[in-house]
Amino acid sequence: MSVVLFWFFSIVAVASAAAVFIVNSMARASYALALSFIAVGAIIVQLELDYIGVITILMMVMEMAIMAVFMVMYMGMNPALMPMDMRHNKHRSAIIAVFVFVLLAAGALLIPWPERMGVPAANVTASLGESLMGSKMLVMLVISPVLFATIIASLVLANPRGRYDRRGDNLDRRGADGRSEPEDPIRGGLGR
Amino acid sequence: MTLQLVLLIAAALFAIGLYGALSQQVLVMVMMGIEVMINGVLLAGGALWFFLAPTPDGQTLLVVILAAMTVEMAMGFAVATVIHRSRNSDMTDAATELHG
């Protein structure tokens, strides 16, 4: 049974990943990508990594929903559903991709993999939590500031014009009379 | 289900994602290509954990891969927003300032 499920999820994962770049509308592409992630998450659950697999599925389904919102924002409602060709440099990209696949496949098949060392813990999820909060806490300590820096960086990039643009680095720039708000071509904040 | 088989599927996902990342013109589609690549890396990591060293510590590497995926997505959308705002375009061909 597990073999059948594995083949089913594998075929779905690869076929829908390929469909992402074959279908000719972005909305369909994002649904195909979500399907591919769900299939990969299911394979990961089969590998007894329940927590990681379920998190992958949950995260990616949400991400694809957000992606659809962004697509509509950038392209309007209709283009996201309209067929179009979005590729350039097709042949060279295909050659590089095939070469990389052959290289990776050769590595997977030719490397003499070592024997399995150890067995999974009785409760894999609990053991992950214990290692994250114990001996591997450095991972958590690194990921947290990276994610925080990502929030700040993406806000800085996406924010069109903030108070520091209007009032200077120390927020002390004032208008011509020294008291009022500085002149600014793009007004912002409350009462804009 | 063997290690080689899962790694082959991961390699296929990685290669498909690489093709997408190289060939797509729309920024969001390039990001989808990178996502498929990271998807393959995640699958390969899970397979190596399960078949070679199923210790608790190995799982933390997969958490790192998931975090990388999140960061890629957030920063990708931020860059897409900046390019869309300044060029009114969502194509990679509009962002060539660093080109020679």
Interface residues (C-beta under 8 A of the other chain):
Chain A: S2 V3 F6 S10 A13 V14 A17 A18 V20 F21 M26 A29 S30 L33 S36 F37 V40 I43 I44 Q46 L47 E48 L49 Y51 I52 G53 I55 T56 M59 M60 E63 I66 M67 F70 M71 Y74 M75 M86 R87 H88 N89 K90 R92 S93 A94 I96 A97 V98 V100 F101 L104 A105 G107 A108 L109 W113 P114 R116 M117 G118 V119 P120 A121 V124 S127 L128 E130 S131 L132 S135 K136 V139 I143 V146 L147 T150 I151 A153 S154 L155 L157 A158 P160
Chain B: M1 L3 Q4 L5 V6 L7 L8 I9 A10 A11 A12 L13 F14 A15 I16 G17 L18 Y19 G20 L22 S23 Q24 Q25 V26 V28 M29 M31 M32 G33 E35 V36 N39 L42 L43 G46 A47 W49 F50 F51 L52 A53 P54 T55 P56 D57 Q59 T60 L62 V63 V64 L66 A67 M69 T70 V71 M73 A74 M75 F77 A78 V79 A80 T81 V82 H84 R85 D90 D93
